[in-house]
Amino acid sequence: MNMLGDIVMPIATLAGLAGLAPALWARFLPEGVPWLMLNAILSILGCAIVAMAWRYGLSWPGWGASLRWLGLSALIWGPVVLLSLAQQPRRWKDATW
């Protein structure tokens, strides 16, 4: 088992994406709470898609194994997405929280 390729790289990639995705979406979305919620949905979907693609590539093991993997990977990238989203209102210039 290659620990760097099998464990460390996916975790680092997902954590990095989870931290950057909300900031990248915030550049294209207006300020405000409804747009922050859309940012959350888009960021979570993006992380979920990348997690699934990284794990399975072109092979599909079925919905049960896929949802299990998605749930386990969300333990890594989920809190990072939430922390990154929580920082977005600090950068708002027009909208108020």
Disulfide bonds with the S-S distance in Angstrom:
none
